[in-house]
Amino acid sequence: MAVYYALGDELLDQKTAQKKHDEKIVRAAAEIGKGKKPISVLKGGPAITLREFEAVIRTLEAHGTPAAKPPKSIPFTAIDIGKPLTIEIREAYVGTLPSGGWFNIDGKSAVIVTSAVKNRAAFNAAPRAINLVKEHAAAREHLEPTAIAASTPLVYHSPALTDSNLLMTIEMALDDFDGAALKKLATIAQGASTIPAFAPAAGYLLVGSQVLSVAEKLLSQFFDRGPVFTVNEEINFTLAGATKDSPGFAVLTEGDASLGNGEYRIVDGRVVDDKNKPYSGDTPYVLISIDGAEQDEAYKDFTPTVASAAVLERFFAISATGSGATDVIMDALKLYNDMKFRKRAEALKDRLAKMPAGDPDRADVMEELKANLANILTDELKLEPPSS
């Protein structure tokens, strides 16, 4: 995974960012001191972390830098234990991830962006929380929360941070298989089985509806790939050997270096080039902001929307029981079992209807029929037993 930092107007990798960060502080100090370098931090003083850059420059400008310009954006606020902490997704870029699969000929896929945060010391997995869902997302599309869709940029908020070190995971997953058409056909087939005109074919319609339902689940398990993008970031305040975090923007990718070559910058929470055109390369990324400003009550009441079982099954190929494809295979075997016993039961029921009331074999046929009916597990495929 690669992380790129926004320093001034540039988006840089860590090494380049640190170098330019130091150079700019030296120039600012020299300017303030009219050619002198009175600030001890430049030689042998404490290290200045990457995300403290903009705050330091603003402080220097406030002390009378001749060329100082007013900030063009709302400044970030320092973060620390006991102070507020807000982590937000400012945008997610899908790159070339959406392909549409075999069943979406328009080349688009449904995309979900999820996040999870936990204390570094915690063992149990944190639940996935939903941030963004976009149906029919095209390749190279930028995703942002909107007011007309269920979404939130918030990954984490604490009005007073108590965790000294946090682990954060952000994922993107695709739903390449749109099973809506098969679900509709299954519903139609099941509904048609109750119409008197289709009574002779009711059994076939019911079986067909179940076959379509299982086929939809099986194809969904086969084509949905689970997470296709996963990045992990640590927010550290006390971890020895790690860089203490500070506020600012960070671009999270899975390892591509092209974003940190100095050609891109962040403007209004978006990654753009020197002509202010949004990034349109192949590399997917998530742009986050980390800030320590006080927030309103809506932020304080924030509770992550945990992904439901249906969402996990759709995008991550995880069933409610956690067994995924195994459940689908069991459904298929169950359907095969029910089809076999229903066919036998239908034949026995027809035979019983043709037998005279006093036939000595009638009791045996009735018992065999009841046994076959008892072995049908799917309610929709069960037959009503004869009265006698």
Secondary structure, DSSP 4 states (H G I P E B T S, - for coil): -EEEEEETTEEE-HHHHHHHHHHHHHHHHHHHTTT----GGGTTS----GGGHHHHHHHHHHTT-TT----SSPPP----TTS-EEEEEEEEE-TT----TTT-TTS-EEEEEEEEEEETT--SPPPPEEEEEEEEEPTT-EE---TTSS---EEEEESS---SEEEEEEEEEEE---THHHHHHHHHHHHHTTSGGGGGGHHHHHHHHHHHHHHHHHHHHHH--SEEEEEEEEEESS-TTSPPP-SEEEEEESS--GGGBSSEEEETTEEEETTSPBP-SS--EEEEEEE-----HHHHT----BPPHHHHHHHH---TTS-THHHHHHHHHHHHHHHHHHHHHHHHHHHHHHS-TT-TTHHHHHHHHHHHHHT---GGG--PPP--
